[in-house]
Structure formats: structure tokens, C-alpha cells
Amino acid sequence: MNKDAQMRAGINQKLIETGERERLKELLRAQLIECGWKDQLKAHCKEGNSGLIK
């Protein structure tokens, strides 16, 4: 494992141990919903699928 991968793994482990990873995920999820990203993604997927359903 290279140095970057080791550092990432260590940081990820600390985030998991402290519960900070879940907190950050929830914060990101809330911000994405607030800015409308989730709705935009759903609309984009529906547009993409409309050509498949006939």
C-alpha cells in the first residue's frame, strides 16, 4: 500500500471511530437536498430513462 493510501485509510478509520464520518455524511446529504441537487438528479434520470421506455 502506498503512502497516500495508508494516510487515507488512517484518516477514514479515525473518522469512523469518532463518529465524525456519519456526521459529515448527514451534513452533506442535508446540504445536497437543500440546494435541490437530489431533485435535479431525479429529473435528469427520468429524462434519460424516457428514451428507453416506449
Rosetta constraint file for C-alpha pairs under 8 A:
AtomPair CA 1 CA 5 HARMONIC 6.14 0.50
AtomPair CA 1 CA 6 HARMONIC 6.38 0.50
AtomPair CA 2 CA 6 HARMONIC 6.27 0.50
AtomPair CA 3 CA 7 HARMONIC 6.16 0.50
AtomPair CA 4 CA 8 HARMONIC 6.14 0.50
AtomPair CA 5 CA 9 HARMONIC 6.06 0.50
AtomPair CA 6 CA 10 HARMONIC 6.13 0.50
AtomPair CA 7 CA 11 HARMONIC 6.18 0.50
AtomPair CA 8 CA 12 HARMONIC 5.99 0.50
AtomPair CA 9 CA 13 HARMONIC 6.06 0.50
AtomPair CA 10 CA 14 HARMONIC 6.29 0.50
AtomPair CA 11 CA 15 HARMONIC 6.19 0.50
AtomPair CA 12 CA 16 HARMONIC 6.20 0.50
AtomPair CA 12 CA 21 HARMONIC 7.70 0.50
AtomPair CA 13 CA 17 HARMONIC 6.11 0.50
AtomPair CA 14 CA 18 HARMONIC 6.13 0.50
AtomPair CA 15 CA 19 HARMONIC 6.00 0.50
AtomPair CA 15 CA 20 HARMONIC 4.98 0.50
AtomPair CA 15 CA 21 HARMONIC 4.87 0.50
AtomPair CA 16 CA 20 HARMONIC 6.42 0.50
AtomPair CA 16 CA 21 HARMONIC 5.44 0.50
AtomPair CA 16 CA 22 HARMONIC 7.47 0.50
AtomPair CA 19 CA 23 HARMONIC 6.62 0.50
AtomPair CA 20 CA 24 HARMONIC 6.07 0.50
AtomPair CA 21 CA 25 HARMONIC 6.19 0.50
AtomPair CA 22 CA 26 HARMONIC 6.19 0.50
AtomPair CA 23 CA 27 HARMONIC 6.19 0.50
AtomPair CA 24 CA 28 HARMONIC 6.09 0.50
AtomPair CA 25 CA 29 HARMONIC 6.08 0.50
AtomPair CA 26 CA 30 HARMONIC 6.12 0.50
AtomPair CA 27 CA 31 HARMONIC 6.23 0.50
AtomPair CA 28 CA 32 HARMONIC 6.11 0.50
AtomPair CA 29 CA 33 HARMONIC 6.23 0.50
AtomPair CA 30 CA 34 HARMONIC 6.07 0.50
AtomPair CA 31 CA 35 HARMONIC 6.22 0.50
AtomPair CA 32 CA 36 HARMONIC 6.36 0.50
AtomPair CA 32 CA 37 HARMONIC 5.28 0.50
AtomPair CA 32 CA 38 HARMONIC 6.42 0.50
AtomPair CA 33 CA 37 HARMONIC 5.92 0.50
AtomPair CA 33 CA 38 HARMONIC 5.54 0.50
AtomPair CA 33 CA 39 HARMONIC 7.60 0.50
AtomPair CA 36 CA 40 HARMONIC 6.20 0.50
AtomPair CA 37 CA 41 HARMONIC 6.08 0.50
AtomPair CA 38 CA 42 HARMONIC 6.27 0.50
AtomPair CA 39 CA 43 HARMONIC 6.20 0.50
AtomPair CA 40 CA 44 HARMONIC 6.09 0.50
AtomPair CA 41 CA 45 HARMONIC 6.16 0.50
AtomPair CA 42 CA 46 HARMONIC 6.22 0.50
AtomPair CA 43 CA 47 HARMONIC 6.22 0.50
AtomPair CA 44 CA 48 HARMONIC 6.23 0.50
AtomPair CA 45 CA 49 HARMONIC 6.10 0.50
AtomPair CA 46 CA 50 HARMONIC 6.03 0.50
AtomPair CA 47 CA 51 HARMONIC 7.47 0.50
AtomPair CA 48 CA 52 HARMONIC 7.68 0.50
AtomPair CA 49 CA 53 HARMONIC 6.62 0.50
AtomPair CA 50 CA 54 HARMONIC 7.84 0.50
